[in-house]
Each structure stands twice: as structure tokens, then as C-alpha cells.
Amino acid sequence: MEITFDVAVLLFFVALLAGIVDAIAGGGGLITIPALLAAGLPPGAAIATNKIGGIAGSTATTLHFLRMRQIDLKRSRRMMLTTFLGSLAGGIALTRIDSGVLRQVIPFLLIGFALYFLLSPRVGAEDRAQRITPVLYAATLAPLIGFYDGFFGPGTGTFFAISCVTLLGFNLVKATAHAKLLNLCSNLASVLFFAASGHIVWAFGLPMLAGQWIGGTIGARLAVTRGHQLIRVLMVSMALIVSVKMLLER
């Protein structure tokens, strides 16, 4: 498919905004996928092409968090591997299983998480004692959320961040940093799968790659400098927006 210069510029700026939002709270796909659909891509191609921008934003965000020493790569290696494998399995399952059940359940989970953060203002303000070890997290939650991202997707960053806060004891900035690292792994698996299956429209994906790279860097800087309160407000907002959108689509 060909793309005009005007559409490419528009997609770049849409992706830049999405990259900022996604780096702080997740949910950037709510901005980019409708833009790709409006640009003329069919739904399957829009979802696949969106992963190009997603991996760019995740990479830029992760690199910034690494420079700010918010990510412990040594503790995260197993989580990265199992998230990647889980997402790959989810992408394969997507071609064989109906995702209708997830569409029914996920909005209520996200609303529950949003209410939890609203009613617990100190959650994620500082590090706490971990409830499970990184090894156990890598064996259970990481591949499960990775599978969900490959199979369905909305709210993945929220699931990673909240599980890092509640189970690994991370503060919200550190949890967001590790969520982007793991989201990068799941996005990489999805991009490899979609590229191999020929669903990605690269002419539309490249402007979004550039936009989300810049937006991801800006968003990561805001997350580090503004900290817990900014992430909390945007995370609650995006969880509710994703939930409402999914409920309306039903």
C-alpha cells in the first residue's frame, strides 16, 4: 500500500503523542490503531503495523530508564525470556482461538486495578517487600502477561506495572520501567510473528516508528522527573479509558 506525505506526517505526530502516553501509563494503541484504520488499513494490518511503532517506543523508553538506573537487567533476564516466549505463543494462538472471552473479562480487571490505585494513594510510592521472587515471577506472571499481549493486547503495560508493584515490591517508577522492558520483549515477539506472516504494512509503520521513538523518550523523562503521582494519574485514566472503549465495542 502506498502512503501520501500528508498521511505520513499525520501518523508521525499521532505516534509521537501515543509514545508519550504509552511510556508513562500504557494505552498508546488507543491513539495509534484508530489513526491507522482512518488512514485506510484493514483491522488486521492496523494491529500488526501498530507493533512497529510500539517496539520503537518501548525501546526508546527502556533505554532511557536504563540510563536512569531504574532497571535491574540481571534480575530481569528470565522475565524477558519468558515474556518473549509467552507473547510468541499468544500470537500463534491468536490464529487458532477466538479471543471473545478475553474481551468480556479484561475491562472489569482493568477497572478493578484503577479503583485499587484510586483507593490506595500510597501504593507504589516507594519500594516494599516483595511477595514473590523474580524467578517465580518469570515462571508465572511474565509468560502469562506476554501470552496475553501476543493474543489480545490492551492494557498489557498496566498488567506488567501493577504486578511489579504488588508482587515484586517495586515503586511505581521502577515498576513502569520494568513494564516497558518486558513490553519491549513481547512487542519484539509480535513484530517477528507478524513480519513473518506478512501482515505489516511498512510504509505506514515507519513514520510511526520515528514518532513513537521520540515520544517514548519524552514520556520516560516525564515519568522519571514527575514520578509516582504523574504515573498514577495517567495509569488510572488509561485503564478506565481502555475499559470503557472495550465495553462499548461489545
C-alpha positions in Angstrom: 0.0 0.0 0.0 1.2 3.5 -0.8 1.1 6.4 1.6 1.0 10.1 0.9 3.3 12.6 2.5 0.4 14.3 4.4 -0.7 10.9 5.9 2.9 10.1 6.9 3.3 13.4 8.7 0.0 12.9 10.5 0.9 9.4 11.6 4.2 10.6 12.8 2.6 13.2 15.2 -0.1 10.8 16.3 2.6 8.3 17.1 4.6 10.9 19.0 1.7 11.6 21.3 1.0 7.9 21.7 4.6 7.3 22.6 4.5 9.8 25.4 1.3 8.4 26.8 2.5 4.8 26.4 5.8 5.4 28.2 4.0 6.8 31.2 0.9 4.7 31.6 0.4 2.4 28.6 -2.6 2.5 26.2 -0.9 4.2 23.3 -2.6 1.8 20.9 -5.9 3.6 21.7 -4.4 6.5 19.8 -2.4 4.8 17.0 -4.7 2.0 15.9 -7.7 4.3 15.2 -5.3 6.5 13.2 -4.1 3.6 11.1 -7.7 2.5 10.5 -8.6 6.0 9.4 -5.6 6.0 7.1 -7.1 3.1 5.2 -5.6 -0.1 6.7 -7.8 -3.1 7.4 -8.0 -4.1 11.1 -5.6 -7.0 11.0 -2.9 -4.9 9.2 -3.5 -2.0 11.5 -2.9 -4.1 14.6 0.2 -5.7 13.1 1.6 -2.4 11.8 1.0 -0.8 15.1 3.5 -3.1 16.7 6.3 -1.3 14.7 5.7 1.9 16.5 5.1 0.0 19.7 8.5 -1.6 19.6 10.2 1.7 18.8 8.5 3.4 21.7 9.3 0.6 24.1 12.9 0.5 23.0 13.4 4.3 23.5 11.6 4.2 26.9 13.6 1.2 28.1 16.9 2.8 27.1 16.1 6.0 29.0 15.1 4.0 32.1 18.3 2.0 31.8 20.4 5.3 31.7 18.5 6.5 34.8 19.3 3.2 36.6 15.6 2.3 37.1 16.0 -1.2 35.5 17.9 -4.2 37.0 18.8 -6.2 33.9 20.4 -9.0 35.9 17.2 -9.7 37.8 15.1 -9.3 34.7 16.8 -11.7 32.3 14.5 -14.7 33.0 11.4 -12.4 32.9 12.5 -11.1 29.5 12.9 -14.5 28.0 9.6 -16.0 29.3 7.7 -12.8 28.3 9.1 -13.2 24.8 8.2 -16.9 24.6 4.7 -16.2 26.1 4.0 -13.5 23.5 5.1 -15.7 20.7 2.8 -18.4 21.9 0.0 -15.9 22.2 0.5 -14.8 18.6 0.3 -18.3 17.4 -2.8 -19.0 19.5 -4.4 -15.9 18.0 -4.6 -17.6 14.6 -6.4 -20.6 16.1 -8.5 -19.5 19.1 -11.3 -16.9 19.5 -10.4 -14.0 21.8 -14.0 -13.3 22.7 -13.7 -14.5 26.3 -10.9 -12.0 27.0 -13.0 -9.2 25.6 -15.6 -10.0 28.2 -13.2 -10.2 31.2 -10.4 -7.7 30.7 -12.4 -4.5 31.1 -13.5 -5.5 34.6 -9.9 -6.4 35.6 -8.7 -3.0 34.4 -11.5 -1.2 36.3 -10.6 -3.2 39.4 -6.9 -2.1 39.1 -7.9 1.5 38.5 -10.1 1.5 41.7 -7.3 -0.1 43.6 -4.9 2.7 42.7 -7.5 5.4 43.4 -8.4 4.0 46.9 -4.7 3.3 47.8 -2.8 6.6 47.1 0.4 5.4 48.7 0.7 2.2 46.6 3.8 2.4 44.5 5.1 5.5 46.3 8.2 3.6 47.5 9.8 0.1 47.3 8.2 -2.5 49.5 9.0 -6.1 50.5 8.5 -8.5 47.6 5.8 -11.2 47.8 7.3 -13.5 45.2 10.8 -13.9 43.8 11.9 -12.7 40.4 12.4 -16.3 39.4 8.8 -17.2 40.3 7.5 -14.1 38.5 9.5 -15.2 35.4 7.9 -18.7 35.6 4.3 -17.5 36.1 3.2 -13.9 35.5 5.8 -12.9 32.9 4.8 -15.6 30.3 1.1 -15.2 31.2 1.1 -11.5 30.5 3.3 -12.0 27.5 0.8 -14.5 26.1 -2.0 -12.0 26.7 -0.1 -9.3 24.8 0.5 -11.6 21.8 -3.0 -12.9 21.9 -5.0 -9.8 22.6 -3.1 -6.8 24.0 -5.0 -3.9 25.5 -3.7 -3.0 29.0 -0.6 -5.1 28.8 1.6 -2.3 30.3 -0.8 -1.8 33.1 -0.8 -5.6 34.0 3.0 -5.6 34.0 3.3 -2.4 36.1 0.7 -3.4 38.7 2.1 -6.9 39.1 5.6 -5.5 39.6 4.3 -3.1 42.3 2.1 -5.7 44.1 4.3 -8.8 43.8 7.9 -7.7 43.3 7.6 -4.7 45.6 8.8 -2.1 43.1 7.9 1.6 43.5 5.7 2.9 40.6 8.6 4.5 38.6 10.7 1.3 38.8 7.6 -0.8 38.0 6.9 1.3 34.9 10.5 1.0 33.8 10.4 -2.8 34.1 7.0 -2.9 32.5 8.4 -1.2 29.4 11.3 -3.6 29.3 9.0 -6.6 29.4 6.6 -4.9 26.9 9.6 -4.5 24.6 10.2 -8.3 24.7 6.5 -9.0 24.0 6.4 -6.5 21.2 9.6 -8.0 19.6 7.9 -11.4 19.5 4.8 -9.9 17.9 6.8 -8.0 15.3 8.7 -11.1 14.4 5.5 -13.1 14.1 3.6 -10.5 12.1 6.6 -9.8 9.8 6.9 -13.5 9.1 3.2 -13.8 8.3 3.3 -10.7 6.0 0.7 -8.6 7.9 2.9 -5.5 8.5 2.5 -2.5 6.1 5.9 -1.0 6.4 5.2 2.3 4.6 2.7 3.1 7.3 4.8 1.7 10.1 8.0 3.6 9.6 6.6 7.1 10.3 5.1 5.7 13.4 8.4 4.1 14.4 10.0 7.5 14.3 7.2 9.3 16.2 7.0 6.7 18.9 10.7 6.6 19.4 10.7 10.4 20.1 7.5 10.2 22.2 8.8 7.3 24.2 11.9 9.2 25.1 9.9 12.3 26.2 7.5 10.1 28.2 10.2 8.3 30.0 11.8 11.6 31.0 8.5 12.8 32.3 8.0 9.6 34.3 11.4 9.9 36.0 11.2 13.6 36.8 7.5 13.8 37.7 7.5 10.3 39.3 4.8 8.4 41.2 1.9 10.9 41.0 2.0 11.5 37.3 2.2 7.8 36.5 -0.6 7.0 38.9 -3.0 9.6 37.5 -2.3 8.6 33.9 -2.3 4.9 34.6 -5.7 5.1 36.3 -7.1 7.3 33.5 -5.8 5.0 30.7 -7.1 1.8 32.5 -10.5 3.4 32.6 -10.4 4.6 29.0 -9.3 1.2 27.7 -12.1 -0.5 29.8 -14.8 1.9 28.6 -13.7 1.5 25.0 -13.8 -2.3 25.2 -17.2 -2.3 26.9 -18.6 0.0 24.3 -17.3 -2.2 21.5 -19.2 -5.2 23.0 
